[in-house]
Amino acid sequence: MALAIFQFPCLSDNYGVLIHDEATGRTASIDAPDAAAVTAALAEKGWTLTEILTTHHHPDHTDGNLALKAATGCTITGPDYEADKIPGIDRKLREGDVYDFAGHPVHVIWTPGHTLGHIAYHLPEDGIAFAGDTMFALGCGRVFEGTLEQMWQSLTKLAALPDETVVYCGHEYTESNLRFALTIDGANPALVARGEEVKKLRAAGKPTVPTTIAAEKATNPYLRADDPAVRATMKMPDAPAAEVFAAIRTAKDNFK
């Protein structure tokens, strides 16, 4: 049976996500940005929290951990690489581990860059992935703890997932990402068309995520470092893709 998935906004621009298995009643929160928002979402759906799957240690992804654990007794799972920074962690996961969620295999992908220990969760049988703050719609996370090379390798791992994979990410940053993407890849018709759809969705107060691997490969400038048009914009026609990516990410850091 397919998992039920419920995405909801919280904090200023975060998304929370609940996944629920009807047969067993198991319910996981992907990260816990805010305990009150997660609790309200659980009440709306009539689900009982059994676990939290943490992508990385930043407070806007873990601030709800302890309150939710105290209220529900849920188990907290997260990356072994930064376990000492994750409140209430019970189970530690590493690259290549497979976590069983009610009979649904959850594959762990180590995606350092935004933080050194960041992990993503891929459920291949369900065709979904939870990328945290590594990949965004039309963007990628700022590199705080790792290196630009690490972030490029992490994005490459995610881009290698099946095209139809539905990707949930941690924030609603798409309009800002779009403005920047158009300066890098503005002649890309797929990006222009997607931009119009993004504007319509946000004008209607609707989310622009989840996205798909196929959509990101076609329009996300960080994944298009090998594209001749992107290379031309960056004036790096012969540079390795990792270096083109690094230049794009650095340009975004300074983009107003």
C-alpha positions, 0 to 999 in steps of 0.5 A: 500500500502506498504511503500517505504524504502530507506537506505543510508550511511552518516557520517563515518558509520551511515545509514539514512533511508527514508520511503515514502507513495506514496498515500499521499506523506508523507516522514519521515527520521528516525533520521537526521544524516546529513542534506546534506545527507538526502537532497541528498537522498530526491532529488534522490528519488524525495520525499519531507520531511514531518517529522523526527522520532528521536530515541535518542538525540546523535548528529550523529542522530540529527545534521540535524534536524534544517537545515531540518526543516528550509528547509522543514517545517517538523515536528520533533517527538522523545522521550518525555524522552529526549525531551529537548536534541532533536533540534526542537522537535514538538511531544513527544512520550512515551512507548506504544504510537501509531503514525499514519504515513499515515495510517501505525501504528507506535508503540513506544518501550522505549529502554533505555540503550544507552541513557535513553530516547532512543525509537525504532519504530515498524510498525507491519503491514509493518513488520519493526522496526527502532532500532536506536542504541539499536540493531545492526547487531550482536551487541548492542549499548554501554551503555552510560546513562542507566544500563546494566540491562536496555539494556538487558530489551530493547533488550528483548523487541526487540527480542520479535518482530515477527521473520520476522521483518526487523530491520534497525539500525543506524550504519554499525558496523557488521564486528567489531561486527562479530570479537567479536561475534566469540570470544563468540560464534565461534562454532555456525554454524549459526554465522560462515555462517553469518560471511562469508556473512558479509565479502562478502557484505563488500568486495563488498561495500554493507551494512549488514543491515537491518537485521531480528529478526530471524537472530539476535536471531540465531547469535547475542551473546547479545541475546544468553545469555541463550545459554549453549555454550555462558554461557560456554564461559563466565564461567557463566553456572548458572547465570541469563541471564541479568548477562551473557549479562552484562558480554558480553557487558563489554567484548566488551567494552574492545575488541580490 
